[in-house]
C-alpha cells in the first residue's frame, strides 16, 4: 500500500506504552506487516467486455477521492468501461440503492457493510476493492483548549460526541460504527473501560459546534473535521483511534451485490484494475481538486488535512481484523469469515 500524505501537520500526542488488546487479531497484524497478500487488486491493465457499465453509489469524502480522479483521467474509459458516479446522503441510502438495482457498486466503511452482510443473508455482498486504510492521525478524539482531559484515562466518566450510526444499531455497551470500534480498542489498551465513557451520536456537522459549546467533553472525528476543529477551536488530540490494535486498519472499501459480481465479473475486474491504478498514482493536486469540488472540503483544508493510505491491493487478513474487532466488542452478532466475501 502507498501513503499519500497531503500536507501532514505535526500533531502532539501523549506518549503511551500501550498494551496489545486481546482481540484475537495479533497474529493477523503480524502477518499483515510481513506483507501477506490475498487476491484482489492489480495495477495491470484489464479490459471490460464491450458495452460494460458500472454505477457507483457513494457519499463523497476523503476515502473515495481517487475514484473521481480515475473518472476524470479517463482510466475507466481506457478499460472499456462506462462508470457513473452517483452521490447519496448516507450509507443506508447506498445499500438501498444496491438492493433495488439503482447502483451496482457502493463505497462505504467496512463496519457498516460487514454488519449488512450479517444482518441480511438474503442480500450478500462482495468486497470488490479496498479503498482507504488508516494512517497516523486520521481518526482522533479531540478536546477543546483548556480541557483538563490530557490522557485516555481522563475520558472515563466523560461524554464523547461521535458521528451518527449508519447501519449498526446504537445500543448501550456496544460500538455502533467503525470509529467507535477503533476507539474502544485503544481505550481498552490504555486500561479504560469503554463503557465508562458516554458516547453521544449526532450529525457530523454538529460535532465541532457541540465541542465549542461544551455540550460534550470531547469528539471522535476524522478528516476534514480534525483539521476544522484544530483550525477553528484550537482543539487538541488525546487519542489517535487508529493506533495499537487499530493501526493501519482498513476503513473503506467498494462493495457489490454477489449476484451482480457473478454476472459481471469481467466488468468488475476492469473497474478494480483502473481504480487501483488511480489509488496508487493519483497526483496530490488532483486529489486536492476532487476534495474541494465533490467532498465539500475548502481549498485550504484540502492541502492541509492528513490522509491515510489509498490501497493498492486487497489483503484478506487485514479485512478480517476489522470483522474480528467488531465481533469482539459486540458490534457483530456473530463472527464473520471475510474470505468468503472477497471478489476474485
N, C-alpha and C positions, 0 to 999 in steps of 0.2 A: 504494500500500500504506500501511497505517496502523501506526504504532508504538504498542504498548500497553505502557508501562513501568510495572511494579508495584514501587514502592519501590526504584528502581535505586540501588545502592550506589556510592560513588566508589571506584574501584579504581585504584591507581597502576600505570602502565605505563612501561617504559623507553622513552625517545624513540628512534625509529629513522628513518633516512632510507632508506626501503625502495625497492629497485629493482623494477620490474614484471617478473614472471616471464614467460618466453616460452612460454606455454601455448596460444597461438593463440586467446585469447578477449579480448584487449584491445579490439578493435573492438566485440565484443558488449557488453562492460561499458560502453563509451561510449554505445552505443545504448540500453542499459537506463537509464542515468542521464538520457538525453534523453527517457525516457518512452515508448519504443517498446512498443506493446502488441500482443498477439495475442488471438485469440478464446478464450473460456473464462473465465467468471466475470462475474456481473452481480448487482446488488442488486435488479433489477426482479423483481416477484412473478411466479412461474411456477407453474402448476397441473399436478399429475401426473394421469394418467388414473385414473379411478375404480378403487379396489382395489389401487393400486400399493403395493409394499413393497420395502424395501431392507434387507439385513442387512449391517452393517459390522463387520469384524474389526479389532481394534487392540490394541496394548499401551498401556494408559493412561499418559499423560505430559503434559508441558507443551504439546507441539505440537497435541494433539487436544482440548484443554480446550473450545474453542468448540463442538465437536460436541455435547458433553454439555449445554452452555448452550442450543443450538438445540433439543435434545430437551426440556429442562426448560421452556423458554419456549413450547413448542408451535409452533415455526416450521415443523417438518415437517408437523405435523398441519394447519396452516393451508394448506399447499401441497398437501393431499390425499394425503399420503404417510405410510405407516406405516414407521418406522425402528426396527430392532432393533440394539442395540449389544452386541457380544459380545467380551469381553476374551480375549486369548490371551497365552501366556507369551513368545512370540518372533515375530519377523517370519517366520521359517521356518515356524512353525505357521500364520501368517496366509496365506502363499502356498499352503500345502497345503489350507487351507480354501477358498480361491478356486478351486483346481483341482478340488476334489471337489464344488464347488457348495454347500458349507455356508455360504459367505459370498458376497455379491455385490460388495462393495467392501472394500478393505483400506487401512488407513493405514500409512504407513511412510516411511523415508528414501529419497531418490532413488537413492542409490548401490546399495542392495540391489535395488530394483525395476528399475533400468536393467540391472543385471547379470542379473537373472532374465529380462529381455526378450531379452538377447543369448545367454543360455545355453540357452534352451528356445524355439526358434522356433515350436514347435507349440502353445504356450500364450501367445499375445501378450496384452499388457495395454495399456490406455489410461490416460492421466493425466486423471482426472475434474476435479480441482481442486487448486490449490496451497493448502497449509495453513499452513506456518510457515517463515519466512525468517530468516536470521541478522541479528543486530544486534550492536553492540559488547558484548564480554564475555559472550557466551552459550556460548562454547566455548574453554576456556583450557588451557594447560599450566601446572600448579601445582607449586610446590616447597615443602618444609616450611620453617618458620622456622629461620634459622641456616644454610641451604644456601649453599654457595659459588656456586651457579648464579645468575647475575644477568642474563645475556643469552642470546639464542638460540644464539650461538656456543659458550657453555659447555655446551650439551647434547651436543655431539659427544663420543662415547665413553661417554655415559651411558645409563641404562635408563629408559624411559618406559612406565609402565603404561597400558593402554587397555582399553576395553570389549571383550569377546569379539566376533569377527566373527559376522555372522548368515548371509548367503548368500555373500558374497565369500570366496574361499579365502585362508587365511593361508599365504603363501609368501614366501620371502626376497626382499627388494628391492622389493616392491610393496605399496602400501597395501591394506588389507582392510576399510575402512569409509569412510563419508563423513568422519568425524572425522580419520582418518589422511590422507585425500586433501587435506583443507584444511591440515593441519599440514605435510605435505610441501611444499605451495606456499609457505607462509610461511617455512619453514626455507630453502628454495632462494632465496627473495628476499633472505634475510639472509646468503647465502653459505655455508650449512651443507648439506652433502650429507645428505639424509635417511637414506641407507643407513649413515651413520656413527653413527646412533642405533640402539640396541637397543630394538625395540618389543615389549612383553610383554603380550599379551592375557590378560584374566582376567575373572571375573564382575564386573559393575558394582558389586555390593555389597561386593566385596573391595578396591576401589581405594583408598579412604581408609585402611583398615587397613594395606594394603601400604605406603603412604606413611608412615604413623605408625611402622611397624616398620622403616623404611629398607630394605625389600625391593626397592624401586625408588627411583630418584633423583627422579622426577617422575611426574605423572599427567596424562593428557589427558582432560578431563571436560567435561560440560555441566551445566546446571541440572537438578535441585537439588543435584547433587554439588559444584558450585563453592561454593555457599553453605555446605553442610555442611562441606567441607574448610576453608574460611576460618573458620567458627564453631568447629569442634572442634579444629583444629590451629593456627590462625593461618597457614594456607597463603597464599602469595602467587603472583601470576601472573608468568610470564616471557614468555609468548606469548599473544596473542589470535589463535587459529587462524582466526577469520573476519575477517581483515584482508587488506590487499594485494589479490591476485587473488581472494581468497575473500570480499571484502566483500559484504554483502547476499546471500550465497549462499543459494539455495533449499535448505532442509533436508528438509522432509517434505511429502508430498502424499497424495492419495487416488487409488487405482487400482482399475480394474475389468477383468475379462476382456473382450477385444474382442468376443467372441461375446455376452456379456450386454449390452454397450453397444449393439450393433446391434439387439437385440430389445427393449430397454427404454430407448431414447434419451430419451423424454419424461420418464420417471421420474427418470433421472439428471440431466436438466436441472433439474427441480424440486428435486432433492436439492442440487445445486450452488448454486442460487439461494438456498435457505434457509440453507445452510451459510455462504455468503459474507456474507449479512446478519449472521449471528452473529459471524463473524470481524471484521466491520467495526465492530460496535456492542456487543459483549459488555461489560457493565459490569465493572470490576475486581473488585467484590465477588462477582459471580457466578463469575468465573474463580478467585478465591481459594477459594470453597466447593467448586468442582469439583476443583481440585488436591488439596485436603485429603481429600475424600471418595473420589475414584477413583484418584488417582495416588500416594497414599501420602506426600504432602508434608505436613509438620507445619503447623499453623495459623500459627505464627510465620514459618516459611520461606516459606509461600505468599504472604505480603505483602512479603517481602524479596528474593526471587530476582529475577534480571534476565531479563526476557523480550525476545525478538526482535520480529519483525513477523508478525502474523497477516494473511495475504494477502487482498486484496480484488479481485484479478484474477490471471489466469494469463498469464505472459509467456514465450513460447516461447524467445526469445533468452536469457533468464535461465536457463531449464532447460537449454538447450544448453551453457551454461558448465559445468554440472556434468558432463555427458557428456564434454565436451572435456577437462576436467581429469582425469577418470578414465582416459580413453584415453591422455593424455599420460604419466601416471605408471604405466601398465601395469595398472590395475585393471579395464579392459575389454579383451577380446580383440581388438576391432576398433572403429573409430569408429561412433557411433550417431547417427542422424538423429532427434532428438526430435520434430520437427514431425509425423512420421508416427504418433506415439503419442498425440497430443493429442485428447481427446474434443471434438467440435464440435457 
